[in-house]
Amino acid sequence: MVPESTKVNSTFISEKVSRIRWIPEQYDESSSFLTGSWDLDVNNLKVWKLLRNDYADDENEFVPKCTAEVCFTGDISGMEFVDERTVILSSTEGFASLISLDREKDEDNLQERHRFDSLHKFDTFSSLNAAPCTGLSVHDTDVATVGEDGRLNVVSTVGLKVLRSIASADSCTISCVAFLNPKEVLTGNRLGIIKCFDIRAEGQKAVGSFAVSCEDEKRSNCVTCITYHPTQRHIILAGSEEGSITVWDLRQPQFPASYLKAHDHAISELAFHRTQPSRLFSASEGGELWQWNQNTLPTGPSATTGALLGTTPVETDTNNPWLNGERAKSKISVTSLLSGIRKAVNSFDSCRSKVICGGDNEAIYLLENVN
């Protein structure tokens, strides 16, 4: 059930949305956002501005208007801001593109500034064929990309060059990637394995690895997305193909700290609220958007969590509910913000009390007063 205080605006745009992000604003609440499309003959990156609907009914107080567009071959598989006016996106054609967003004089303009060609490719007997880039992650001015070719790249948006390329990062498709800090990158693969790479070291091998949990131990459980706790980066959360969330404390990564059965379908995106670390959002291919809230803020002295797993206890900075094993379920409440859409919700983004999302039903949803 959607909370009574939450308002839902929906607008059909006649194209499937693979990624959606609020455009950062320095002083005001964001009223514009970007979308990346997929499954079109020619896909696009678009700027949208929310306009008040003078003919609003009870549900649609705002409607989005497209103010700028740039087209691309292949599906857009990833999109993140490098800074307030620079966006990086990845394509299933194997490249990453750096886009400038010009918003002067109340006009929006998108322009491709640089393209990192052939970042991902299959080495066949006859030629090199483009391999889909499956995702990207940004840290400062560096961008990590991964793909179906099992390669991990790190490129510089300042020097416009490839800083590091690990061709054999994995023997199967790498499905997602996340910068942990300036020198460490996490990758998740099709078989449910998360690897950690030191991108400043000379070696090509991962410095550590661990597996997501699965309800059926005989099945592989693809890692679909990875995120970290905003204030405690040693806490890692991974969404999976079976719809579950696995949590690790990287100071003791031998076993998961928590395993939460969540959605009935694959989790498409997982992210904490940008300014409120007690709130997590998850979207699923089953057409759902959920909010996970800590019931209480952690207080008091530090507590141990290792005893829950039968391992050596580790002192935590705070009694973070995500590290409480089975007890996490009683410390975190779940609210359904969207459901019954019947097609995948592929992407979302939060800004203060607003959340925006899009997916395969060719609609954009604006949720207001999300608390």
C-alpha angles and dihedrals in degrees: 000000000000111000112257091237092056117093118206121205117186129189127178113223100178096240135085115252118221098172135015129182136172114241107242117247124195100214110002134061110265116264097169132063144175130239131193119203136212139189095040127119086240116019127205150203111224138188115219129191122202111233126189110251110232089194095047122158122203093285109038111055092150133037126193121236122198110235102171139012141186123186132224141182116244128021119303104243102175140017133178138156117252091188135342094288104026127078130186120203134181128217136206084236087076101254137105122219129206111215129194118215113205114192103168123134092017090291126116123217132176122201131174106238100180139353124212098210127203096007089148126034142151115238105223130174093260106031149338111276124195114260119207115263102226101192150333142216131203130215115175104306097339124093127198119205131188133187151177089277091070092245128139118204131183116198132184119232089198101048091030092223141109109266097184136004123187104190096186099040087132139004093224139035115311104217103186144006138199133184109232095185136332093291105028127071128185121212129188123204141203092261096056099260123135116202131192119215129193099216093192094057121090096231125096096214128094116256091217144358141191137175132239117242121252133197090222108048091197093062130076113238113208116222102235100177142000130205137164134219109268096227100028108042093182087073108086126186125193129191119212146204092254091055098253131127120225120196128201136186102216091208086068106021099158091098133019115261092214140004118199124189103218128152126020090229136045117297108241099187136007125188142149121239108275095239105015112063093187090071127073128182129204130187126196141200087240091073100261136131116193134185120212114202130188106238092215134010113249113260138167130037123340117277137209123248105173093080089068089065098041091250135113109298118248123204111237127207090237135357092268109190093219089068096053101095112212090355089065088080091064093046097050126058122206125214124188109225096175132013142151094046089127093210131074123286097214104180146007141175134199131219119175105301095347130088125186126193143169141183149149098323089073094242137118118218123202115195117194130192093025106168 
